[in-house]
Structures are given as C-alpha cells and as structure tokens.
Amino acid sequence: MKAGALTVALAALLAVTACTGQPPNPSGQMGALRVVTTTTVLADFVAQVGGDRVQVVALVPKGGDVHTFDPAPSDAVRLESANLLVMNGMGLDDWLLDFARQAGAAQTPVTQLSVGLTEVDYIEDNPHLWMNADYAAIYVDRIRLKLIELDAAGQTTYDANADAYEERLSELDEWVRLQFDGIPSENRRIVSFHDAFPYFAAAYGLEIVGIVVEAPGQEPSAGEVAALIEAIRDSGARAILAEEQFSDDLARTIAEETDADLVSDLYTDSLGDPPLDSYDAIMRRNVERIIEAIR
C-alpha cells in the first residue's frame, strides 16, 4: 500500500478505535505492559523476560519476511495501544519507525536492540546479531532494562526471568559449540541463501563462501549465479543454507550444479509452529540440520 493511501486508511481506522475507550496502561499499573515487536523471535525474548507482566505480539507473523513486510492499517490498532515497541534495527525492520508515526504512536517508547551495543563485534552493517546466542543474551538484558524503566514495580520479576533465561542461553551456546567440535575445517564451508548467518558463522567456526541473494526479493544476475557456483566448487563448500520462509528454487538449482547439500528448512528471522516456536528450539534445530549436511 502506498504511503499516502496508508496514511488515509490509518486515520480512518484510528478514528474508529479511538471510540472504544481502551484505558491507558502506564507502568503496568492497569494490567500487563503491552509490547509490540517486529518479529516472532523478538517477541519470544520479550515474553521470556516479561512473563505474565507483559502482553506481547509480533507484527510479522510466523513465516513472514521481516525485510519486505508491509504492515496493514489493522496493525495500527496494536501500535496505538502499545506501551513499548521493540525492533532489531540496523535496516532489518526500520519500516516500523515510519509506521509508528503514521499510526499516531510516534511518542511510544522504541527499543532498537541491535543499535549501539559496546559488547559486540559488529560485522559491517549486518543486523542478524541474535544468531549468536551470546548476543541474544545481550538483547535479553536490554529488554530487561527497558521493562524495568517502564514498570519499576516488576523489577524483581524481570531480573529473575532475565537471569534464568540468560543462563539457558549460555547453556545453548555451549551446546552449539559442542555440536561443532570435531568437524574438520574443510567441512565448515557453507553458502547461505541471504546474509543471515555471519554472526552464527563467526561464533561457531563456519566459513561463508558466498550468498545466493543480496537480500530477499532481489534476484542475482546470471553472472552472479555462475560466480557463486564456481566459488562453491573451488572451496568445496558442503552446504547451502536456506530458510523455511523463502523459496528454495534458485538454491536448489545451484545445489544441483555443485556437490553441496541443500538445507532449506532453517529458521533465522522467524519462529515456526510448535515445537519450533521458541528461539532455543529453532537454534537447536538449525544446528542439527547443518551438522547433518556438513558432517
């Protein structure tokens, strides 16, 4: 929907919802804090920290593409009643900022979890920091601090939940490292469908020799595909990693031209259906599927 049409539709929708008389919810004093996130992964982080003191909803549904997501006017109702907006930032979901202004939520607090972190080693402008479980724990701590800022009465709950979840993330990180122990370096070369795995690769000892598309929705040229096939053959890359929410047609064609195995049921930007409905679950599933391909 074009920006002008979206603004008109939002104005009409918000005029209707303004008549519903929904009460404000400052500092959690009139019920749970209402938190809107861009992705289901971030919603899981918020839910883990907030427990029953928050109500969290993701704008991008399971299996949706956060890079190209186009919010509908009906999504404005969620923003209008939110006490906090949580996004990743670094270009992944910057559409939320414009949408919040159009939806009349410009004054709602916004937390960009990936921005301005002194504890991480940024890989150029790649936004997928949470694919390193240690960095996911940093996201969790930033969420904890923001929830305490908005709901000081809940600090004991937020601190306890965040501490427990960060311990689980530490265990997850150790488990991932253990799974890759013993995999020879020459087997650790992979290709990814889009640029979602740099932090995962850096943390857990994989080498990315190429990507299929620069960004979802952008098709490579024939020359770029040919160059990627040559890079796979020259490097001996073992696997092409693709995600559940994207078509794997091009990745499959490239796999058929090389000796690389195609793994096309991974999750990075989105959770899946149960039992793959948590960050911990998708990370463990991803690792198991990658190990199967490169072993």
LINHUNOR-V74729 format. One record per pair of residues at least 24 apart in sequence whose ideal C-beta (glycine too) atoms are under 7 Angstrom apart, sorted by the first residue. I is the first residue (numbers start at 0). GAP is how many residues later the second one is. Records with the same first field share a line. If there is no record, write none. Layout:
I: GAP / GAP
This chain:
0: 69
5: 67 / 96
6: 95
8: 64
9: 63 / 66 / 92 / 93
12: 60 / 61 / 63 / 64
13: 62 / 66 / 89 / 90
16: 60 / 63
21: 59
24: 58
26: 123 / 124 / 125
27: 25 / 123 / 125 / 126
32: 50 / 51 / 114 / 117 / 118
33: 47 / 48 / 49
34: 47 / 48 / 49 / 51
35: 42 / 43 / 46 / 49
36: 49
37: 28 / 49 / 50 / 55 / 58
38: 27 / 230 / 231
39: 230 / 231
40: 89 / 228 / 229 / 230 / 238
41: 44 / 46 / 71
43: 227 / 234 / 235
44: 94 / 95 / 98 / 234
45: 40 / 97
47: 92 / 113 / 117
48: 91 / 94 / 95 / 98 / 109 / 112 / 113 / 116
49: 97 / 108
50: 106 / 110
52: 98 / 101 / 104
53: 93
61: 208 / 209 / 210 / 211
62: 181 / 182 / 207
63: 181 / 206
64: 151 / 180
65: 26 / 27 / 203
66: 25 / 148 / 149
67: 148 / 149
68: 26
70: 28
75: 27
78: 24 / 26 / 29
79: 24 / 25
81: 26
82: 67
83: 25 / 27 / 62 / 66
84: 24 / 25
85: 25 / 27 / 57
86: 25
87: 24 / 25 / 26 / 39
88: 24 / 25 / 26 / 38
89: 24 / 25 / 35 / 37
90: 34 / 36
91: 35
108: 41
110: 31 / 35
112: 26 / 29
122: 75 / 76 / 79
125: 69 / 72
127: 68 / 70 / 71 / 140
128: 70
130: 65 / 66 / 68 / 69 / 137
131: 67 / 68 / 71
132: 36 / 39 / 40 / 43 / 150
133: 39 / 69
134: 64
135: 33 / 143
136: 29 / 32 / 33
139: 25 / 26 / 29
167: 112
171: 108 / 111
175: 28 / 107 / 111
176: 27
178: 108 / 112
179: 24 / 25
182: 111 / 112
185: 50
186: 51 / 107
187: 106
188: 46 / 47 / 48 / 49
189: 47 / 48 / 49 / 51 / 104
190: 37 / 41 / 46 / 49 / 50 / 69
191: 49
192: 48 / 49 / 50 / 53 / 58
195: 72 / 73
196: 44
208: 26 / 28
211: 38 / 39 / 42
215: 30
224: 29
227: 26
228: 25 / 28 / 29
231: 26 / 28
232: 25
237: 55 / 56
238: 24 / 51 / 54 / 55
240: 25 / 49
241: 24
242: 24 / 25
243: 28
244: 25
260: 32
262: 26 / 27 / 30
264: 24
